Amino acid sequence: MEAQQFKSSVSEYSGIILPFTAKWHESVTNNTVRAVFRKKGPSSKAKPKWAFAYFGSPFSALCARLSIVEILRLPVHQAIEYCEEGHISEAALRKYAGDTKDLTVFRISNCIAPQTTLGMNELKVKFGFQPSPNFVALSDEGVKQLNLALKIKETS
């Protein structure tokens, strides 16, 4: 598949890839984390349904698919209300936010951790994937191909 078909540059898309450091693997894949914070988020027009979780080293792989319940763009002082859902302390979230005035809060649920994962090399070769600190927008075809590669049944 061409990388252009995998990624989406349009303002509307059905999925995203969210990067995480390895320390979040267990909390995300066992559904403990229900809110994810990023300094940047999709445009207000975008309503992605799915988030694929990419975990850094030692995993360096896509390891899960999450349902996106809601996407909020909030001032940091309001985003803090979601710390418990995000399994993060207020101090840690403030440190992450730094000078950023607003954060995007992805409210997530229904983590599916497939039996197979997609490693960085396969993601680069097949899909032209490069990790981003915030998120990577996926086309409809990109979501379909990742579901297929991860052996996840598509649901509406």
C-alpha positions in Angstrom: 0.0 0.0 0.0 1.2 3.5 -0.8 2.0 5.6 2.2 -0.3 8.3 0.8 -3.2 5.9 1.0 -2.3 4.9 4.6 -2.0 8.4 6.0 -4.6 11.0 5.7 -3.9 14.7 5.0 -7.5 15.7 4.8 -9.4 17.2 7.8 -11.7 14.2 8.1 -10.4 10.7 8.8 -11.5 7.6 10.6 -8.5 6.7 12.7 -5.2 7.8 14.2 -2.0 6.3 15.6 -1.2 7.5 19.1 2.4 7.0 20.3 3.2 6.0 23.8 6.4 5.4 25.7 6.8 1.7 26.8 5.9 2.5 30.4 2.2 3.0 29.3 1.9 -0.4 27.7 0.3 -2.3 30.6 -2.0 0.5 31.6 -3.3 1.1 28.1 -3.7 -2.5 27.1 -5.5 -3.5 30.3 -8.0 -0.6 29.9 -6.8 1.3 33.0 -6.1 4.4 31.0 -9.3 6.0 29.7 -7.9 9.4 28.8 -4.8 10.3 26.8 -3.3 13.8 26.6 -1.5 15.4 23.7 -0.3 18.9 23.0 -1.8 18.8 19.6 -4.9 17.1 18.3 -7.0 16.7 15.2 -8.9 19.6 13.7 -12.5 20.1 15.0 -13.8 18.6 11.7 -12.0 15.3 12.3 -14.0 12.7 14.2 -11.7 9.7 14.2 -13.3 6.5 15.6 -10.2 4.4 16.2 -6.8 4.9 17.8 -4.0 2.4 17.2 -1.5 2.4 20.0 2.2 2.5 19.0 4.5 1.8 21.9 8.2 2.8 21.8 11.2 0.7 22.7 11.5 -2.1 23.7 8.2 -2.8 21.9 8.6 -0.5 18.9 5.3 -1.8 17.6 1.6 -1.2 17.2 0.2 -3.3 20.0 -3.5 -2.3 20.4 -6.6 -0.6 19.0 -8.8 1.7 21.1 -12.2 3.2 20.5 -12.2 7.0 20.7 -15.2 8.0 22.8 -14.6 11.8 22.7 -12.0 14.3 21.7 -11.8 17.5 23.8 -9.5 20.6 23.4 -9.2 22.1 26.9 -7.2 24.6 28.8 -4.7 22.7 31.0 -6.5 23.7 34.2 -9.7 21.9 32.8 -7.8 18.9 31.3 -6.5 18.2 34.8 -10.0 17.0 35.6 -9.2 13.9 33.5 -6.0 13.0 35.4 -7.6 10.0 37.2 -9.0 8.6 33.9 -5.5 9.2 32.4 -3.8 7.4 35.2 -1.4 10.4 35.6 -0.8 12.8 38.5 -1.7 16.5 38.2 2.0 17.3 38.7 3.1 15.0 35.8 0.4 16.4 33.5 1.4 20.0 34.3 5.1 19.0 33.6 4.1 17.4 30.3 2.1 20.5 29.3 4.9 22.9 30.0 4.1 26.3 28.5 1.2 24.8 26.4 -2.0 26.5 27.3 -4.4 23.9 25.9 -4.3 20.1 25.7 -6.2 17.6 23.6 -7.8 14.9 25.7 -8.7 11.7 23.9 -11.2 9.8 25.9 -10.8 6.1 25.0 -12.3 2.7 25.7 -12.5 -0.9 24.6 -8.8 -1.6 24.1 -8.2 -4.6 21.9 -4.7 -6.1 22.2 -4.4 -8.4 19.3 -2.3 -11.6 19.4 -0.1 -10.2 16.7 1.7 -6.8 16.6 3.2 -4.7 13.8 6.8 -3.8 14.4 8.5 -0.6 13.4 10.3 -2.1 10.4 7.1 -3.6 9.0 5.2 -0.3 9.5 7.9 1.6 7.7 8.2 -0.8 4.8 4.6 -1.5 4.2 3.0 1.8 5.2 5.7 4.4 5.2 5.0 5.0 8.9 7.2 7.4 11.0 6.2 8.0 14.6 5.0 11.4 15.6 5.0 12.8 19.2 1.2 13.7 18.9 -0.6 11.5 16.4 -0.7 10.3 12.8 -4.0 10.6 10.9 -5.2 7.5 9.1 -7.3 7.3 5.9 -10.2 4.8 5.9 -8.0 2.5 3.9 -5.2 2.8 6.5 -7.6 1.8 9.2 -8.8 -1.2 7.2 -5.2 -2.3 6.4 -4.1 -2.0 10.1 -7.2 -4.0 11.2 -6.3 -6.7 8.6 -2.6 -6.7 9.6 -3.4 -6.9 13.3 -6.1 -9.5 12.6 -8.8 -7.4 14.2 -12.3 -7.8 13.0 -13.7 -4.5 11.8 -16.6 -3.1 13.6 -18.7 -0.1 12.8 
